[in-house]
């Protein structure tokens, strides 16, 4: 029933099923797969970071971050990938690249390296934007790269996480209801509809 879909064997790259796999569309919070990958690859998980004011009060799903609050990168990544916090996405983008537009450029550069040529990121969270899109096939390429990172893989496969100051339950019901599921990410906006990787 999906409008666009790909089923891929990640080990071999073999496509087992495809339906409108090259059609561009919004990706909602599955955007955070790329956000999480870039941060997991380049930031120390135990690094303490101060929440920038620009990350507070971001539209949509939220961790209720406060400006000046100091959290570890790990805490923000779990909040990003389990609870789908848009404020965590903003904070991580700014911490990583100095600003959200600069981080979007990094996301797009990495997408090109991965061969995701029909993808364009405008923000780190997946909030609606006509210029923020991907395809099912491109999202597979990004997801395969992300699952190749041990820290990312550990986080998205976690059902619940308890840190010193915060705890999160994974919103991905497949982890609870589908034997063998190891991730990765759900997403929803009115425009993009329900998305799943």
N, C-alpha and C positions, 0 to 999 in steps of 0.2 A: 504493500500500500504506500510505500515511501515514494515521494516525487523524484528523488535522486538517491542513488545508493551504489555502494561498491562493497563486495566481500572479497577480502584479499588474504592470501597466505603470507604473513609477514616474513616468514623465514626464507621463502623463495621469491616473493614478489608476484607470484602467479595470481591473476584475477580469476576468482571462482564465479562471480556474478557481478554484473554491472547494469545499471538502469539510469539513463540520462546522466552518466557519470561526468560528462564534460560541461554540463550546464551550470553557469554561474548563479550563485545564490548567496544570501546572507548565511552566516554560520553561528550567530548568537554566541553563547559562552564557550563553544568549542574553540573559539579564538584563544582561550586561555591555555590551550595545549602549547601553542607557540610561545606565549608569554612565559609559561612555566619552564619550557625547554631552554630558552635563552638565559633565564635566571639560574636554573639548576646547573647549566654549563659554566657560568662565569662568576657566580657569587658563592662565597663560603656560606654554608647553611647556618653555621653558628655565629655569623657576623651580626652584631647588634646594629640596628638602623633606626633612625628617628623618622617618624611619620611626617611627611611634608604637608603643609596646610592644603595644597591643591588636591590631596587624596581624600580629604574629609568631605562627607556629604555627597559622594558621587551617586548618581542616579542608579536605581536598581538594587539588586542583591548586595548586602552590606555586612561587614564585620563590625560596624560602628566604631571604626578607628577614630582616635582623637589626635589632633595636631600636637607634635612634640612627644607623643608616646614613644617609648623605645621598645622595640620587639626584635626578635631574631628573624633573619631571612627565612628560616625553616618555618616559623609560626605563620608568616605571611604566605608562604607557598602552600601549606596545608589549608589555610583559609581560602586561598585562591582556587585550589583544585578540588577540595572536598565540599566547602560551603559556597563556592563560586562568588566570592566577594569582589565586587567591582572596585571597591575602595582599595583592596589588596592589590588588584591589577594596576591601578593608578600609582600606588605607592611604589611597587616593585619597578614599574617602568621609569619613574622619576629617579629612584635610587640607582638604577642600572645605567640610564642614558642621559639623565639631567632634565628630561621633559618627556611628555607623552608623544609629541610629534617626532622627536628624535628616536624614541624607542620604536615607533611604527616604522621608521626607515630601517632600523635594524631588523625588525620582523620581516620586512619585504626583501631585504638583502638575503636573509637566511632562506626565505621561501625560494628565491631564485637558485640558490646553491643546491637546494633539495629537489629542484626540477618542478616546483609548484608554480608554473608559469601563468596560470589563470587565477591567481590569488592576489588580493591587494588588501593590506591592513591599514586602517586609519586610526585604530585605538587598541589598547591592550586587553579590553574586556569583552568586546563584541556588541557594544551598544549600537543601535541601528544607524547606518550611514550608507547612502547610495554607492559610495566608493569603497565600501568594506565588503568584500565578497571572496568566495572560494568555489571550488567544485568538490564533489565527493571524491574524485580521484586524487586531487591535490591534498585534501584533508587526510587521506590515507598515507600519502608520502610524508606529511608533517608528523602524523601520529607514529609511524614506523620509526622515524628518527628520534622522536621523544621517548618511545619505549626502549630505545637503545641506551638511554641514560639511566643508570642504576638508581640515582636519587629520585628522578621523576617517576620511574616505574614503581618504586617503593611507595611513594606518596599516593599515586592514583589507585593503587591496589589496597589501600588502607580503608577499612570500614569506619573506624572512628579513631580520633587522635586526641590525646590529652596533654597539653603543654602546661607550663608553669602558671600562665595567666589566662589561657583560653583553651577551649575544647571544641572540636568539630566532628560532626557526623557526615559521612559521605552521602551526597544527594543522589548518587548513581545507584538506583535500585537493582541493577543487574548484579552488583556485587553480593547482594543478599539473596536474590531470587534465581540466579542462573549459575549452575555449577561450572566452575572453571573460569568464570569471568575474572579478569585481572585489571580492569579499568574500562574506559579511560575517562570520558567526560560527557556530560549532558549539557544541553543549552536550550533556552527558549526565549524568543521575543515574539510579539504579535506578527511582525513582518517576516521573520525567518521561520516561524513555526517551531515544532519540536525537532531538535537535532540530537544526534547520538553518535559518538565514536567509541 
